[in-house]
Amino acid sequence: MYFVYLITNKPYGTLYVGVTSNLVKRICEHRSGAVDGFSKQHDLGNLVWYEAHGDVLAAIAREKLIKKWHRDWKVNLVQVGNPEWNDLYESIV
């Protein structure tokens, strides 16, 4: 399985879109700041949305598509499945 995901620092905060084959491990890396980059600079670690794909190419295509979206569209994506902007990390471990 491959996962496309959105993380943030707070409800309606800065958003980051990523793709991974190990969602739990990747979110742990974001939370701990283990990898330098955008998510570390902005202290992003709250998993607010994700979707699973069986094909890596489909997951990468979806990630690239979402990255091109307007911010409002990304916010709406979260709002539909997670209107409270809860951190979904505990539900995946």
C-alpha positions as CSV (number, residue, x, y, z in Angstrom):
1,M,0.0,0.0,0.0
2,Y,1.0,3.6,-0.7
3,F,-0.4,6.6,1.1
4,V,-1.0,10.2,0.1
5,Y,-1.3,12.4,3.2
6,L,-1.7,15.9,4.5
7,I,-0.1,17.2,7.7
8,T,-0.4,20.5,9.4
9,N,0.7,22.3,12.6
10,K,-2.8,23.5,13.6
11,P,-6.4,23.6,12.2
12,Y,-6.3,25.7,9.0
13,G,-2.5,26.0,9.4
14,T,0.3,25.4,7.0
15,L,-0.3,22.2,4.9
16,Y,2.1,19.7,3.5
17,V,1.3,17.0,1.0
18,G,3.3,13.8,0.9
19,V,3.4,10.2,-0.3
20,T,4.9,7.2,1.4
21,S,4.7,3.4,1.6
22,N,4.9,3.5,5.4
23,L,2.6,6.1,6.8
24,V,3.3,5.4,10.5
25,K,7.0,5.7,10.1
26,R,6.8,8.8,7.9
27,I,4.5,10.6,10.3
28,C,6.9,9.7,13.1
29,E,9.7,11.3,11.1
30,H,7.7,14.5,10.5
31,R,6.8,14.7,14.2
32,S,10.4,14.2,15.4
33,G,11.9,16.5,12.9
34,A,14.2,13.7,11.8
35,V,14.3,14.9,8.2
36,D,15.3,18.5,7.3
37,G,12.9,20.3,5.1
38,F,9.6,22.1,4.9
39,S,7.8,20.1,7.5
40,K,10.6,20.6,10.0
41,Q,10.8,24.3,9.3
42,H,7.1,24.8,9.9
43,D,6.8,22.2,12.8
44,L,4.3,20.1,10.9
45,G,3.3,16.7,12.3
46,N,-0.5,16.5,12.7
47,L,-1.9,14.0,10.3
48,V,-5.2,15.4,9.2
49,W,-6.0,13.5,6.0
50,Y,-4.7,10.4,4.1
51,E,-5.8,8.0,1.4
52,A,-4.5,4.6,0.4
53,H,-3.5,3.4,-3.0
54,G,-2.5,0.0,-4.2
55,D,-0.3,1.3,-7.0
56,V,2.8,3.6,-6.4
57,L,2.3,5.4,-9.7
58,A,-1.3,6.2,-8.8
59,A,-0.2,7.5,-5.4
60,I,2.5,9.7,-6.8
61,A,0.1,11.1,-9.5
62,R,-2.5,11.9,-6.8
63,E,0.2,13.6,-4.6
64,K,1.3,15.7,-7.6
65,L,-2.3,16.6,-8.4
66,I,-3.1,17.7,-4.9
67,K,0.2,19.8,-4.7
68,K,-1.1,21.8,-7.6
69,W,-4.4,22.5,-6.0
70,H,-5.4,25.8,-4.5
71,R,-5.2,26.0,-0.7
72,D,-8.9,26.2,-0.4
73,W,-9.3,22.9,-2.2
74,K,-6.9,21.2,0.2
75,V,-8.7,22.6,3.2
76,N,-12.0,21.3,1.8
77,L,-10.4,17.9,1.3
78,V,-9.6,17.8,5.1
79,Q,-13.0,19.3,6.0
80,V,-15.0,16.6,4.3
81,G,-13.4,13.7,6.1
82,N,-12.1,15.4,9.3
83,P,-14.1,18.6,10.0
84,E,-12.6,18.8,13.5
85,W,-9.1,18.7,12.1
86,N,-8.2,15.9,14.6
87,D,-4.8,14.4,14.5
88,L,-5.4,11.0,12.9
89,Y,-2.0,9.6,13.9
90,E,-3.3,7.6,16.9
91,S,-5.9,5.9,14.6
92,I,-3.2,4.5,12.4
93,V,-0.7,3.1,15.0
